[in-house]
Amino acid sequence: MASVSERRARILQFVQQQGYAANEDLAKALNVTVQTVRRDVNSMAADGIVARHHGGASAISAAENIAYSDRQILNLKQKEAIGQDAAAAIPDGASLFINIGTTTEAFARSLRTHRALRVITNNIHVATLLAPAPDCNLVITGGTVRLRDGGIVGPAAAAMIEQYRADFGVIGISGIDEDGTLLDFDVDEIAAAQAIIRNARTVFLLADHTKFKRRPMARVGHISEISAFFTDQQPPAAIKAILQKADVALHVIET
């Protein structure tokens, strides 16, 4: 009988060759139960190796992100913990940018008991989540609304961010390369994220451990440009060395 690692390597091979594979087909090919395949796929999806779908799995594309509905449930516990830890570092009365992403949305949920925040965001979901926050002054950027995930993108969004200077910039990311390069799938999001980095006095990067295994094609910036990194597992040694050299604070929230 194949080991867990061998079985998962074959699952990855199947989805890379076919693009998508149903759990039932994988179970037959591997001569295991559907329940076993489902556990493997769930674990692989949590590590960012494959994209989990109802009844099957697909390959992670370097050109296309996982569907928003799937990203909402992937590593939810870890994202909530990261968001809570980062929110604890934000004082009442602060001004901040918050960009697009499911982890930044978890962060926004944890801000709802803060008082007198001044928030600029290009994320409709963030705006909705902050509606109950006491005395929150909320600015939503202009631009094109991307209905699939609530992001507001385009030149107008980045230009509006450039008009402000905030205490904190809180950003998510789709991937982190081995050399510390911050990567994303969608070039429409990058200009806004770069504007946030330029115009925030302190920049928080929020990313769970799966982002170290994903390689989108578009460059946002470098991890040495941020002030603090919030994640759920210890980063690879090369990344830790970069963070230490650049004096970037590392917050690891074990879940």
Secondary structure, 3 states (H helix, E strand, C coil): CCCHHHHHHHHHHHHHHHCEEEHHHHHHHHCCCHHHHHHHHHHHHHCCCEEEECCEEEECCCCCCCCHHHHHHCCHHHHHHHHHHHHHCCCCCCEEEECCCHHHHHHHHCCCCCCCCEEEECEHHHHHHCCCCCCCEEEECCCEEECCCCEEECHHHHHHHCCCCEEEEEEECCEECCCCEEEECCHHHHHHHHHHHHHEEEEEEECCHHHHHCCCCEEEEEHHHCCEEEECCCCCHHHHHHHHHCCCEEEECCC
